[in-house]
Amino acid sequence: MAGGNERIFVGLNAEWALVCAEPAHAAMVRGWLEDAGVLAPGEVPERLEDVLAELERRDRSQGRAHSDRWLAAVLAVAAGAGREAQLAARVVVQAMLSGAFRLARRLMRAERDFDEVGQVVVAALYQVVRTYPAARQRKVAANLMLETLHRASRELQADFEPDGVAWQPELAAMPDCQDVVDAAWRGVLAETAGRAVLAQAPCEEELSGPRGELIELLAWGVSSGMVDAERARAIADEVREGGREAAEQSGVSAVAWRKRRSRTVRQLRAVAESWAQAA
């Protein structure tokens, strides 16, 4: 998070350092975690930045059950009022900041400024944190990001998502091994690709991994005017059909295929550079 257009995230990290510099803040957070039985007295590091790092380390080793416990405990405080509620909300926002950054990148369009998108996403995240329902204590991180995506996309109101990304609570019931935000985003990407890039909506496999990233890049290229829709469809088809082998089967020579591949790479490199600069 160090790009020139990422002021909102750089600023939040700088602010977090100031929050952590206040010893009373660490004492309050330790008290919440100990009262909730998340960590035993003596297990919680003294410094606030170390407390969050330890929670994240345990999240990785113990999974979502641990994440649910500590997030639910801190969110219960964030739902209140006063200094402690503000601190609790800030702790959760910092814990979710990497996810918010990825959401902002996904919500970028050619006509949008990344810093403005980031501000919308962070504002949505704060709203979600302060109003999170206490009864929803399973897969808390997933629910936080899904609701943030829903609110932020609705606020941005892109042409192809006029009502925002639909709130789909059933996604939070997906297996732990699956990224529910990715699943929600694939629905948006499928609609975008179907309208702007592909003749037909892509299948689930095409929207995952490198193929999904390529389709998202092509969609951005079409919306920015850098790639003609017909050309984008041709590139997507080449990837789906297997590239060189499919070309040879259709009678395209190896030399012609290499030239076409080089042209595609040059074009996509220019689109990717423009996309990176916009974000």
C-alpha positions as CSV (number, residue, x, y, z in Angstrom):
1,M,0.0,0.0,0.0
2,A,2.5,2.6,-1.1
3,G,1.3,4.0,-4.4
4,G,0.8,7.6,-5.0
5,N,-3.0,7.2,-5.3
6,E,-3.4,5.2,-2.1
7,R,-3.5,8.2,0.3
8,I,-6.4,6.9,2.3
9,F,-4.7,3.6,3.1
10,V,-1.3,5.2,3.8
11,G,-3.0,7.7,6.0
12,L,-4.9,5.1,8.0
13,N,-1.6,3.2,8.6
14,A,0.0,6.4,9.8
15,E,-3.0,7.1,12.1
16,W,-2.8,3.5,13.4
17,A,0.8,4.1,14.5
18,L,-0.4,7.1,16.6
19,V,-3.3,5.0,18.0
20,C,-0.7,2.3,19.1
21,A,1.5,4.9,20.7
22,E,-1.1,5.5,23.4
23,P,-0.5,2.9,26.2
24,A,-4.0,3.2,27.5
25,H,-5.3,1.9,24.2
26,A,-3.4,-1.4,24.5
27,A,-4.7,-1.8,28.0
28,M,-8.3,-1.4,26.9
29,V,-8.0,-3.9,24.1
30,R,-6.2,-6.4,26.3
31,G,-9.1,-6.1,28.8
32,W,-11.7,-6.8,26.1
33,L,-9.9,-9.9,24.9
34,E,-9.3,-11.3,28.4
35,D,-12.9,-10.7,29.4
36,A,-14.1,-12.6,26.4
37,G,-11.7,-15.5,27.1
38,V,-9.9,-15.0,23.7
39,L,-6.6,-14.7,25.4
40,A,-5.6,-15.5,29.0
41,P,-4.0,-12.9,31.2
42,G,-0.3,-12.7,30.5
43,E,-0.7,-14.0,27.0
44,V,-1.6,-10.6,25.5
45,P,1.4,-8.6,24.3
46,E,1.9,-5.2,25.9
47,R,1.9,-3.1,22.7
48,L,-1.2,-2.7,20.7
49,E,0.5,-3.3,17.3
50,D,1.8,-6.6,18.8
51,V,-1.7,-7.5,20.0
52,L,-3.1,-7.3,16.5
53,A,-0.2,-9.2,15.1
54,E,-0.7,-12.0,17.6
55,L,-4.4,-12.2,16.8
56,E,-3.6,-12.4,13.1
57,R,-1.0,-15.1,13.8
58,R,-3.5,-17.1,15.7
59,D,-6.2,-16.6,13.0
60,R,-3.8,-18.2,10.5
61,S,-3.0,-21.2,12.8
62,Q,-6.5,-21.7,14.3
63,G,-8.7,-20.6,11.5
64,R,-12.0,-18.7,11.4
65,A,-13.2,-20.0,14.8
66,H,-10.6,-17.9,16.5
67,S,-11.2,-14.9,14.2
68,D,-14.9,-15.1,15.0
69,R,-14.3,-15.0,18.7
70,W,-12.1,-12.0,18.9
71,L,-13.9,-10.0,16.3
72,A,-17.2,-10.6,17.9
73,A,-15.8,-9.5,21.3
74,V,-14.4,-6.2,19.8
75,L,-17.4,-5.6,17.6
76,A,-19.6,-5.7,20.7
77,V,-17.6,-2.8,22.2
78,A,-17.7,-1.0,18.8
79,A,-21.5,-1.0,18.8
80,G,-21.5,1.2,21.9
81,A,-20.6,4.9,22.3
82,G,-17.7,6.9,23.6
83,R,-14.0,6.5,23.4
84,E,-13.9,2.7,23.8
85,A,-16.4,2.2,21.0
86,Q,-14.3,4.4,18.7
87,L,-11.1,2.5,19.6
88,A,-12.8,-0.9,19.1
89,A,-14.1,0.2,15.6
90,R,-10.6,1.4,14.7
91,V,-9.1,-1.9,15.8
92,V,-11.5,-3.9,13.5
93,V,-11.0,-1.5,10.6
94,Q,-7.2,-1.9,10.9
95,A,-7.5,-5.7,11.0
96,M,-9.7,-5.6,7.8
97,L,-7.6,-2.9,6.0
98,S,-5.9,-5.3,3.6
99,G,-9.3,-6.7,2.6
100,A,-10.6,-3.2,2.1
101,F,-7.7,-2.3,-0.1
102,R,-8.4,-5.4,-2.3
103,L,-12.0,-4.3,-2.5
104,A,-11.0,-0.9,-3.6
105,R,-8.8,-2.3,-6.4
106,R,-11.7,-4.5,-7.6
107,L,-14.1,-1.6,-7.6
108,M,-11.8,0.5,-9.8
109,R,-13.1,1.6,-13.2
110,A,-11.6,3.8,-15.9
111,E,-13.6,6.8,-14.8
112,R,-12.8,6.4,-11.1
113,D,-10.0,7.8,-8.9
114,F,-8.5,5.1,-6.7
115,D,-8.3,7.4,-3.6
116,E,-11.9,8.3,-3.9
117,V,-12.9,4.7,-4.3
118,G,-10.8,3.9,-1.2
119,Q,-12.5,6.5,0.8
120,V,-15.9,5.1,-0.1
121,V,-14.8,1.6,0.8
122,V,-13.3,2.7,4.2
123,A,-16.4,4.7,5.0
124,A,-18.6,1.7,4.2
125,L,-16.3,-0.5,6.4
126,Y,-16.7,1.8,9.3
127,Q,-20.4,1.8,9.0
128,V,-20.6,-1.9,8.8
129,V,-18.3,-2.3,11.9
130,R,-20.4,0.2,14.0
131,T,-23.7,-1.5,13.1
132,Y,-22.7,-5.1,12.9
133,P,-25.4,-7.3,14.4
134,A,-24.4,-9.1,17.6
135,A,-26.3,-12.2,16.7
136,R,-24.2,-12.8,13.6
137,Q,-21.1,-14.4,15.2
138,R,-20.1,-16.9,12.6
139,K,-17.7,-16.1,9.8
140,V,-17.5,-12.5,11.0
141,A,-14.7,-11.4,8.7
142,A,-16.5,-12.7,5.7
143,N,-19.7,-11.0,6.6
144,L,-17.9,-7.7,7.3
145,M,-16.3,-7.7,3.8
146,L,-19.5,-8.8,2.0
147,E,-21.5,-6.0,3.6
148,T,-18.7,-3.6,2.9
149,L,-18.7,-4.6,-0.8
150,H,-22.4,-4.3,-1.0
151,R,-22.5,-0.8,0.6
152,A,-19.5,0.5,-1.3
153,S,-20.6,-0.7,-4.7
154,R,-24.1,0.7,-4.1
155,E,-22.5,4.1,-3.2
156,L,-20.3,4.1,-6.3
157,Q,-23.2,2.9,-8.6
158,A,-21.3,1.8,-11.7
159,D,-23.3,1.6,-14.9
160,F,-23.2,-2.2,-14.9
161,E,-24.0,-2.5,-11.2
162,P,-26.6,0.3,-10.7
163,D,-27.9,-1.2,-7.5
164,G,-24.5,-2.2,-6.2
165,V,-23.4,-5.8,-5.6
166,A,-26.4,-7.6,-4.2
167,W,-26.2,-8.6,-0.5
168,Q,-26.1,-12.4,-0.4
169,P,-26.0,-13.7,3.2
170,E,-25.9,-17.3,2.0
171,L,-22.4,-16.7,0.7
172,A,-21.2,-16.5,4.3
173,A,-22.3,-20.1,4.8
174,M,-19.8,-21.3,2.3
175,P,-17.1,-23.8,3.4
176,D,-14.1,-22.2,5.3
177,C,-11.8,-23.1,2.5
178,Q,-13.6,-20.7,0.1
179,D,-13.2,-17.0,-0.1
180,V,-16.7,-15.6,0.1
181,V,-15.8,-12.2,-1.2
182,D,-14.2,-13.7,-4.2
183,A,-17.4,-15.7,-4.8
184,A,-19.5,-12.5,-4.6
185,W,-17.1,-10.7,-6.9
186,R,-17.3,-13.5,-9.5
187,G,-21.0,-12.7,-9.9
188,V,-20.2,-9.1,-10.7
189,L,-17.4,-10.1,-13.0
190,A,-19.6,-12.6,-14.9
191,E,-22.2,-9.9,-15.6
192,T,-19.5,-7.4,-16.6
193,A,-17.7,-9.9,-18.9
194,G,-21.0,-11.1,-20.4
195,R,-21.9,-7.5,-21.4
196,A,-18.5,-6.0,-22.3
197,V,-16.1,-8.8,-23.1
198,L,-17.6,-12.2,-23.9
199,A,-20.3,-13.2,-26.2
200,Q,-21.6,-15.5,-23.4
201,A,-21.2,-15.3,-19.7
202,P,-18.0,-17.2,-18.7
203,C,-18.2,-20.3,-16.6
204,E,-17.2,-20.5,-12.9
205,E,-13.7,-21.9,-13.8
206,E,-12.9,-19.0,-16.1
207,L,-13.6,-16.5,-13.3
208,S,-11.1,-18.1,-10.9
209,G,-7.3,-17.7,-10.8
210,P,-5.3,-16.3,-13.8
211,R,-8.3,-16.6,-16.2
212,G,-10.5,-14.5,-13.9
213,E,-7.7,-11.9,-13.6
214,L,-7.4,-11.8,-17.4
215,I,-11.2,-11.3,-17.8
216,E,-11.2,-8.6,-15.2
217,L,-8.3,-6.9,-17.0
218,L,-10.1,-7.1,-20.3
219,A,-13.3,-5.8,-18.8
220,W,-11.4,-2.8,-17.5
221,G,-9.7,-2.3,-20.9
222,V,-13.1,-2.3,-22.7
223,S,-14.6,0.2,-20.2
224,S,-11.6,2.5,-20.5
225,G,-11.7,2.4,-24.3
226,M,-8.2,0.8,-24.6
227,V,-9.5,-2.5,-26.0
228,D,-12.2,-2.9,-28.6
229,A,-14.9,-5.2,-27.4
230,E,-14.5,-7.6,-30.4
231,R,-10.8,-7.8,-29.8
232,A,-11.4,-8.5,-26.1
233,R,-13.7,-11.3,-27.0
234,A,-11.1,-12.8,-29.3
235,I,-8.5,-12.7,-26.6
236,A,-10.8,-14.3,-24.1
237,D,-11.7,-17.0,-26.6
238,E,-8.1,-17.7,-27.3
239,V,-7.4,-18.3,-23.6
240,R,-10.5,-20.5,-23.2
241,E,-9.9,-22.6,-26.3
242,G,-6.3,-23.4,-25.4
243,G,-4.2,-20.9,-27.4
244,R,-1.7,-22.4,-29.9
245,E,-3.2,-25.9,-30.1
246,A,-6.7,-24.5,-30.9
247,A,-5.2,-22.1,-33.4
248,E,-3.3,-24.8,-35.2
249,Q,-6.4,-27.0,-35.3
250,S,-8.3,-24.1,-37.0
251,G,-5.5,-23.8,-39.6
252,V,-3.5,-20.9,-38.2
253,S,0.2,-21.4,-38.8
254,A,2.7,-21.3,-35.9
255,V,4.3,-18.1,-37.3
256,A,0.9,-16.4,-37.5
257,W,0.0,-17.6,-34.0
258,R,3.3,-16.2,-32.6
259,K,2.7,-12.8,-34.2
260,R,-0.9,-12.8,-32.8
261,R,0.4,-13.7,-29.4
262,S,3.0,-11.0,-29.4
263,R,0.4,-8.4,-30.5
264,T,-1.9,-9.6,-27.6
265,V,0.9,-9.4,-25.1
266,R,1.8,-5.9,-26.1
267,Q,-1.8,-4.7,-25.9
268,L,-2.4,-6.3,-22.6
269,R,0.8,-4.9,-21.2
270,A,-0.4,-1.4,-22.1
271,V,-3.8,-2.1,-20.5
272,A,-2.2,-3.5,-17.3
273,E,0.1,-0.6,-17.0
274,S,-2.8,1.9,-17.3
275,W,-4.8,-0.1,-14.8
276,A,-2.0,-0.1,-12.3
277,Q,-1.5,3.6,-12.7
278,A,-5.2,4.3,-12.2
279,A,-5.0,2.3,-9.0
